[in-house]
C-alpha cells in the first residue's frame, strides 16, 4: 500500500480507504478482526457517517479500537443527512452530529469531517463558525465535503479559513460521468453532457482529493457489476486482465480507478476480508494506458 497526500492537509494517508457503512451488521469480534486485519495490511483510513446503521457502525467500531490504536489510524466521518427528512448544514446540527460521533466512536477527535450531500439551505458563514469551533476545540482536525460540485465547494471555501481536503463522489467503471464528459467535449452525444460542473478537473486544480464511493457498483445502489450477467463484455475484459496480473476482477476494477493521475482515494464497501485484500492489492498494479481505455470501452463507452 502506498500513500498519498490528502488534499492540502499535509496528511499522508493510504490510497485505499476502508468504508464502514456495513459493519453495523457485524458483532464486536468480527469488527475487531476486520479493523485489525485492515490495519495490518496498511489500510488504516476508516470512513464513517453518523447515519450508517443509524449510528451503530460508529458504535461497534469504537468498541473495536483501543486507546493505543488511536494514533495509528485515521477516522473520517460525515454529517448533514437527517434520514428521510432533509439535509442540514446548520451550526447546531454540525456541532451536535460531531459530538454524537465522538461519543459513539469513543474518541476525543475526528481526523476528517465531511459534509454529507449538499444542503440547499446552506449558509457558508454558519458552516464556517461550526468548523472553526470544532478545529479550535481539537474535536476535528481537517474538513471536506461529499457529493458537491465546483461552485458549491467554492461558495463554502470562500468563508472558510481552512482548505477543504476531500470530496467524496460516486465513481466506478460503470459510473464515470466525470470521465465521459471530459472525453466527449463539444459532442452532441449524451456522454458530452456535463453533469457535475467539471468537478474532476476542479478538484485536481485545487488539490482536493476525490474519494470514490461505490467503486464496484453501477447505478444508484443497484448492485455490483463484477460477475454480473448484465455486463458480459466488461467482465470478459476484467477476467482477461485479472489472469494477466494474477489477481481478481475486483483488484483490476480498483486498479482502473487508481490509474487515473488525479490520485483518488477509493472507499471500499465490503466487510468480506478476501474482497478487502483484493482491493488493497490494486495498489501494486499499474494498468497500461491501453488497458485502461480497453476497460473503459468494455463498459459501453465509445471514443469520439
The 8 nearest C-alpha neighbors of each residue, nearest first, counted from 0:
[[1, 282, 41, 13, 2, 279, 14, 283],
 [0, 2, 13, 14, 282, 3, 12, 41],
 [3, 1, 13, 12, 14, 11, 0, 4],
 [4, 2, 12, 11, 14, 13, 5, 1],
 [3, 5, 11, 10, 6, 9, 12, 2],
 [6, 4, 10, 8, 208, 164, 7, 3],
 [5, 7, 164, 207, 208, 206, 8, 4],
 [6, 8, 9, 164, 5, 206, 162, 207],
 [9, 7, 10, 6, 5, 164, 141, 4],
 [8, 10, 7, 4, 11, 5, 6, 12],
 [11, 9, 8, 4, 5, 12, 7, 3],
 [10, 12, 4, 3, 2, 9, 5, 13],
 [11, 13, 2, 3, 10, 4, 14, 5],
 [14, 12, 2, 15, 1, 42, 3, 0],
 [13, 15, 264, 2, 3, 1, 12, 16],
 [14, 16, 264, 265, 13, 266, 42, 17],
 [17, 15, 266, 44, 45, 265, 267, 18],
 [16, 18, 45, 267, 266, 46, 44, 19],
 [19, 17, 46, 267, 268, 266, 20, 45],
 [18, 20, 22, 47, 21, 46, 17, 56],
 [19, 21, 51, 18, 22, 47, 56, 52],
 [22, 20, 23, 19, 24, 270, 56, 52],
 [21, 23, 24, 25, 19, 56, 20, 270],
 [24, 22, 56, 55, 52, 21, 25, 59],
 [23, 25, 22, 21, 26, 52, 56, 55],
 [26, 24, 22, 23, 29, 30, 27, 21],
 [25, 27, 29, 28, 30, 24, 59, 23],
 [28, 26, 30, 29, 59, 31, 63, 25],
 [29, 27, 31, 30, 26, 32, 63, 25],
 [28, 30, 32, 26, 31, 27, 25, 33],
 [31, 29, 33, 27, 32, 28, 34, 25],
 [30, 32, 63, 28, 34, 33, 29, 35],
 [33, 31, 29, 35, 30, 34, 36, 28],
 [32, 34, 30, 36, 31, 35, 29, 37],
 [35, 33, 37, 31, 36, 32, 30, 38],
 [34, 36, 38, 32, 37, 33, 31, 39],
 [37, 35, 39, 33, 38, 34, 32, 40],
 [36, 38, 42, 34, 40, 35, 39, 33],
 [39, 37, 43, 42, 35, 41, 40, 36],
 [38, 40, 36, 37, 41, 35, 42, 43],
 [41, 39, 37, 38, 42, 36, 0, 279],
 [40, 42, 38, 39, 43, 0, 37, 13],
 [43, 41, 37, 38, 40, 44, 13, 16],
 [42, 44, 38, 72, 41, 73, 45, 37],
 [45, 43, 73, 16, 42, 17, 72, 74],
 [46, 44, 17, 74, 16, 75, 18, 73],
 [45, 47, 18, 75, 19, 76, 17, 74],
 [48, 46, 76, 19, 75, 77, 20, 45],
 [49, 47, 77, 76, 50, 51, 78, 46],
 [48, 50, 54, 51, 78, 77, 100, 76],
 [51, 49, 53, 48, 54, 52, 80, 82],
 [52, 50, 20, 53, 48, 54, 49, 56],
 [51, 53, 55, 54, 23, 56, 50, 20],
 [54, 52, 50, 51, 55, 49, 56, 23],
 [53, 55, 52, 49, 50, 56, 57, 51],
 [54, 56, 52, 58, 23, 57, 53, 59],
 [57, 55, 23, 58, 52, 22, 59, 54],
 [56, 58, 60, 104, 55, 103, 54, 59],
 [57, 59, 103, 55, 61, 60, 56, 104],
 [60, 58, 62, 61, 56, 57, 27, 55],
 [61, 59, 63, 57, 62, 58, 56, 104],
 [60, 62, 104, 58, 105, 59, 63, 64],
 [61, 63, 59, 60, 64, 58, 27, 105],
 [64, 62, 31, 60, 61, 30, 59, 27],
 [65, 63, 61, 62, 68, 60, 66, 69],
 [64, 66, 68, 67, 63, 69, 62, 61],
 [67, 65, 68, 69, 64, 70, 106, 105],
 [66, 68, 65, 69, 70, 71, 64, 72],
 [69, 67, 65, 71, 66, 70, 64, 72],
 [68, 70, 71, 66, 72, 67, 65, 64],
 [69, 71, 72, 68, 67, 73, 66, 74],
 [72, 70, 68, 69, 73, 43, 67, 38],
 [73, 71, 43, 70, 69, 44, 74, 68],
 [74, 72, 44, 110, 45, 43, 75, 71],
 [75, 73, 45, 110, 109, 44, 46, 72],
 [76, 74, 111, 46, 112, 47, 110, 45],
 [75, 77, 47, 48, 112, 46, 113, 111],
 [78, 76, 48, 113, 115, 112, 114, 49],
 [77, 79, 115, 114, 49, 80, 48, 96],
 [78, 80, 87, 115, 86, 88, 114, 81],
 [81, 79, 86, 82, 78, 87, 115, 85],
 [80, 82, 85, 84, 86, 83, 79, 87],
 [83, 81, 84, 80, 85, 50, 86, 53],
 [82, 84, 81, 85, 80, 86, 50, 87],
 [85, 83, 82, 81, 86, 80, 87, 79],
 [86, 84, 81, 80, 87, 83, 82, 118],
 [85, 87, 80, 118, 79, 81, 88, 117],
 [86, 88, 79, 89, 118, 80, 85, 92],
 [89, 87, 79, 121, 118, 93, 92, 126],
 [90, 88, 92, 91, 87, 93, 125, 126],
 [89, 91, 129, 93, 125, 92, 126, 94],
 [92, 90, 94, 89, 93, 95, 129, 88],
 [91, 93, 95, 89, 94, 90, 96, 88],
 [94, 92, 96, 90, 95, 91, 97, 88],
 [95, 93, 91, 97, 96, 92, 90, 98],
 [94, 96, 98, 92, 97, 93, 91, 99],
 [97, 95, 99, 93, 98, 94, 92, 100],
 [98, 96, 100, 99, 94, 95, 101, 93],
 [97, 99, 95, 101, 96, 100, 94, 102],
 [98, 100, 96, 102, 97, 101, 95, 103],
 [101, 99, 97, 103, 102, 98, 104, 96],
 [102, 100, 98, 104, 106, 99, 103, 105],
 [101, 103, 105, 99, 100, 104, 98, 106],
 [102, 104, 58, 100, 105, 101, 57, 99],
 [105, 103, 61, 101, 57, 106, 102, 58],
 [106, 104, 102, 61, 103, 101, 107, 62],
 [105, 107, 101, 104, 108, 102, 109, 61],
 [108, 106, 101, 138, 105, 109, 137, 102],
 [107, 109, 138, 139, 106, 137, 110, 101],
 [110, 108, 139, 111, 74, 138, 75, 140],
 [109, 111, 140, 74, 139, 75, 73, 141],
 [110, 112, 75, 141, 142, 109, 140, 139],
 [111, 113, 142, 76, 77, 75, 143, 141],
 [114, 112, 144, 143, 77, 142, 115, 145],
 [113, 115, 144, 78, 77, 79, 145, 116],
 [114, 116, 145, 79, 78, 77, 113, 80],
 [117, 115, 146, 145, 114, 118, 79, 147],
 [118, 116, 147, 119, 115, 146, 86, 114],
 [117, 119, 86, 121, 120, 87, 88, 116],
 [120, 118, 121, 117, 86, 87, 122, 88],
 [121, 119, 118, 122, 88, 87, 86, 89],
 [122, 120, 118, 119, 88, 123, 89, 87],
 [121, 123, 125, 124, 120, 126, 89, 88],
 [124, 122, 155, 126, 125, 158, 121, 127],
 [123, 125, 127, 126, 122, 158, 128, 159],
 [126, 124, 128, 127, 123, 122, 90, 89],
 [125, 127, 129, 123, 128, 124, 90, 130],
 [126, 128, 124, 130, 125, 159, 129, 131],
 [129, 127, 125, 131, 126, 130, 124, 132],
 [128, 130, 126, 132, 90, 127, 131, 133],
 [131, 129, 127, 133, 132, 128, 134, 126],
 [132, 130, 128, 134, 129, 133, 127, 135],
 [133, 131, 135, 129, 130, 134, 136, 128],
 [132, 134, 130, 138, 136, 139, 131, 135],
 [135, 133, 137, 139, 131, 136, 132, 140],
 [134, 136, 132, 137, 133, 131, 138, 139],
 [137, 135, 133, 134, 138, 132, 139, 131],
 [138, 136, 134, 135, 139, 133, 108, 140],
 [137, 139, 108, 133, 136, 109, 134, 107],
 [140, 138, 109, 134, 133, 108, 137, 110],
 [139, 141, 110, 134, 111, 109, 137, 138],
 [142, 140, 111, 139, 110, 112, 8, 143],
 [143, 141, 112, 111, 163, 113, 164, 140],
 [144, 142, 113, 163, 165, 164, 166, 112],
 [145, 143, 113, 114, 166, 165, 115, 167],
 [144, 146, 167, 166, 115, 147, 116, 114],
 [147, 145, 168, 116, 167, 166, 117, 144],
 [148, 146, 145, 151, 117, 152, 144, 149],
 [147, 149, 151, 195, 198, 150, 196, 152],
 [150, 148, 152, 198, 151, 153, 196, 201],
 [149, 151, 153, 152, 148, 154, 196, 147],
 [152, 150, 154, 148, 153, 149, 147, 155],
 [153, 151, 149, 155, 150, 154, 156, 148],
 [152, 154, 150, 156, 155, 151, 157, 149],
 [155, 153, 151, 157, 152, 156, 150, 123],
 [154, 156, 123, 152, 157, 153, 158, 151],
 [155, 157, 153, 159, 158, 154, 152, 162],
 [156, 158, 155, 154, 159, 153, 123, 160],
 [159, 157, 156, 155, 124, 123, 127, 160],
 [160, 158, 156, 127, 161, 157, 155, 162],
 [159, 161, 162, 158, 127, 156, 131, 157],
 [160, 162, 159, 163, 142, 156, 141, 131],
 [163, 161, 164, 7, 160, 156, 159, 142],
 [162, 164, 143, 142, 165, 161, 207, 156],
 [163, 165, 6, 207, 143, 7, 162, 5],
 [166, 164, 208, 143, 207, 209, 163, 6],
 [165, 167, 145, 144, 209, 143, 210, 208],
 [166, 168, 145, 210, 209, 146, 211, 165],
 [169, 167, 146, 211, 212, 210, 170, 145],
 [168, 170, 212, 211, 213, 171, 167, 174],
 [171, 169, 211, 174, 175, 214, 168, 212],
 [172, 170, 214, 174, 173, 175, 215, 216],
 [171, 173, 174, 175, 295, 298, 252, 170],
 [174, 172, 217, 171, 175, 298, 216, 224],
 [175, 173, 171, 170, 172, 217, 176, 218],
 [174, 176, 177, 178, 170, 171, 172, 173],
 [177, 175, 179, 178, 180, 174, 194, 190],
 [178, 176, 175, 179, 180, 199, 181, 197],
 [179, 177, 176, 181, 175, 180, 182, 199],
 [178, 180, 176, 182, 181, 190, 177, 183],
 [181, 179, 191, 183, 182, 190, 193, 178],
 [180, 182, 178, 179, 183, 184, 177, 191],
 [181, 183, 179, 180, 184, 178, 302, 191],
 [184, 182, 191, 180, 181, 186, 179, 190],
 [183, 185, 186, 191, 181, 182, 180, 192],
 [186, 184, 183, 191, 187, 188, 192, 180],
 [185, 187, 184, 183, 191, 188, 303, 190],
 [188, 186, 191, 189, 185, 190, 192, 183],
 [189, 187, 190, 186, 191, 192, 183, 185],
 [190, 188, 191, 192, 187, 186, 180, 183],
 [189, 191, 179, 192, 188, 180, 183, 176],
 [192, 190, 180, 183, 189, 184, 186, 188],
 [193, 191, 190, 189, 180, 194, 188, 183],
 [194, 192, 180, 195, 196, 191, 197, 176],
 [195, 193, 192, 196, 176, 197, 177, 180],
 [194, 196, 197, 148, 198, 193, 177, 149],
 [197, 195, 198, 193, 148, 194, 149, 150],
 [196, 198, 195, 199, 200, 201, 193, 177],
 [197, 199, 201, 149, 196, 200, 148, 195],
 [200, 198, 202, 201, 197, 177, 203, 209],
 [199, 201, 203, 202, 198, 197, 204, 205],
 [202, 200, 198, 204, 203, 199, 205, 197],
 [201, 203, 207, 205, 199, 200, 204, 206],
 [204, 202, 200, 206, 201, 205, 261, 207],
 [203, 205, 201, 202, 206, 200, 207, 199],
 [204, 206, 202, 203, 207, 201, 6, 200],
 [207, 205, 203, 6, 202, 204, 7, 208],
 [206, 208, 6, 202, 164, 165, 205, 203],
 [209, 207, 165, 6, 5, 263, 164, 166],
 [208, 210, 166, 263, 167, 165, 211, 264],
 [209, 211, 167, 264, 265, 263, 168, 166],
 [212, 210, 265, 170, 168, 169, 167, 266],
 [211, 213, 169, 266, 214, 168, 170, 265],
 [212, 214, 216, 215, 169, 268, 170, 211],
 [215, 213, 171, 212, 216, 170, 211, 265],
 [216, 214, 213, 223, 171, 224, 217, 225],
 [217, 215, 223, 213, 222, 214, 224, 220],
 [218, 216, 173, 174, 221, 222, 224, 223],
 [219, 217, 221, 220, 216, 174, 222, 173],
 [218, 220, 221, 217, 216, 222, 213, 169],
 [221, 219, 222, 218, 216, 217, 213, 223],
 [222, 220, 218, 219, 217, 216, 223, 224],
 [223, 221, 216, 220, 217, 224, 218, 219],
 [222, 224, 216, 215, 225, 217, 227, 221],
 [223, 225, 227, 216, 217, 226, 215, 222],
 [224, 226, 227, 223, 234, 248, 249, 215],
 [227, 225, 234, 224, 228, 230, 223, 231],
 [226, 228, 224, 225, 229, 230, 223, 231],
 [229, 227, 230, 231, 226, 224, 234, 225],
 [228, 230, 227, 231, 224, 226, 232, 233],
 [229, 231, 228, 233, 232, 227, 234, 224],
 [232, 230, 234, 233, 228, 235, 229, 227],
 [233, 231, 235, 297, 234, 230, 236, 298],
 [234, 232, 297, 236, 298, 235, 230, 231],
 [233, 235, 237, 231, 236, 232, 238, 226],
 [234, 236, 232, 238, 233, 237, 231, 239],
 [235, 237, 239, 233, 238, 234, 240, 232],
 [236, 238, 234, 240, 248, 239, 235, 241],
 [239, 237, 241, 235, 236, 240, 248, 234],
 [240, 238, 236, 242, 237, 241, 235, 243],
 [239, 241, 243, 237, 242, 238, 244, 236],
 [242, 240, 238, 246, 247, 244, 243, 248],
 [241, 243, 245, 240, 239, 244, 238, 246],
 [242, 244, 240, 241, 245, 239, 246, 238],
 [243, 245, 241, 242, 246, 240, 284, 247],
 [246, 244, 242, 241, 243, 247, 240, 248],
 [245, 247, 241, 244, 250, 242, 248, 251],
 [248, 246, 241, 250, 249, 277, 251, 245],
 [247, 249, 251, 237, 250, 241, 238, 252],
 [250, 248, 252, 247, 251, 277, 253, 278],
 [249, 251, 281, 277, 253, 247, 278, 248],
 [250, 252, 254, 248, 253, 249, 255, 241],
 [253, 251, 249, 255, 250, 254, 248, 256],
 [254, 252, 250, 256, 255, 251, 281, 278],
 [253, 255, 281, 251, 257, 256, 252, 258],
 [256, 254, 252, 258, 253, 257, 291, 251],
 [257, 255, 253, 254, 258, 259, 252, 171],
 [256, 258, 254, 259, 255, 253, 263, 262],
 [259, 257, 255, 256, 254, 285, 260, 286],
 [258, 260, 257, 261, 256, 262, 255, 263],
 [261, 259, 262, 258, 257, 263, 203, 256],
 [260, 262, 259, 263, 203, 208, 209, 199],
 [263, 261, 260, 259, 257, 264, 208, 3],
 [262, 264, 209, 261, 210, 208, 265, 257],
 [263, 265, 210, 14, 15, 209, 16, 266],
 [266, 264, 211, 210, 15, 16, 263, 212],
 [265, 267, 16, 212, 18, 17, 211, 15],
 [268, 266, 18, 17, 269, 16, 265, 214],
 [267, 269, 18, 266, 213, 270, 19, 20],
 [268, 270, 271, 267, 275, 274, 18, 21],
 [269, 271, 272, 22, 21, 268, 33, 275],
 [270, 272, 274, 269, 273, 275, 33, 276],
 [273, 271, 275, 274, 276, 270, 33, 269],
 [274, 272, 276, 275, 271, 277, 278, 270],
 [273, 275, 277, 276, 271, 272, 278, 269],
 [274, 276, 272, 278, 277, 273, 271, 279],
 [277, 275, 279, 273, 274, 278, 280, 272],
 [278, 276, 274, 250, 280, 275, 279, 249],
 [279, 277, 275, 250, 276, 280, 281, 253],
 [278, 280, 276, 281, 277, 282, 275, 15],
 [281, 279, 277, 282, 278, 283, 276, 250],
 [282, 280, 254, 250, 283, 279, 284, 278],
 [281, 283, 280, 284, 0, 279, 1, 254],
 [284, 282, 281, 280, 285, 0, 279, 254],
 [285, 283, 281, 282, 254, 286, 280, 244],
 [286, 284, 258, 287, 254, 283, 282, 257],
 [285, 287, 290, 291, 284, 258, 288, 254],
 [286, 288, 290, 289, 291, 285, 258, 292],
 [287, 289, 291, 290, 292, 286, 258, 293],
 [290, 288, 292, 287, 291, 293, 286, 294],
 [291, 289, 293, 287, 292, 288, 286, 294],
 [290, 292, 288, 294, 289, 293, 255, 286],
 [291, 293, 295, 289, 294, 290, 296, 288],
 [294, 292, 290, 296, 295, 291, 289, 297],
 [293, 295, 297, 291, 292, 296, 290, 236],
 [296, 294, 292, 293, 298, 297, 300, 291],
 [295, 297, 300, 293, 298, 299, 294, 301],
 [296, 298, 233, 294, 299, 232, 295, 293],
 [297, 299, 233, 296, 295, 300, 173, 294],
 [300, 298, 297, 296, 301, 295, 233, 232],
 [299, 301, 296, 298, 295, 302, 297, 179],
 [302, 300, 296, 303, 299, 295, 297, 190],
 [301, 303, 300, 182, 296, 183, 179, 292],
 [302, 301, 183, 182, 186, 184, 188, 300]]
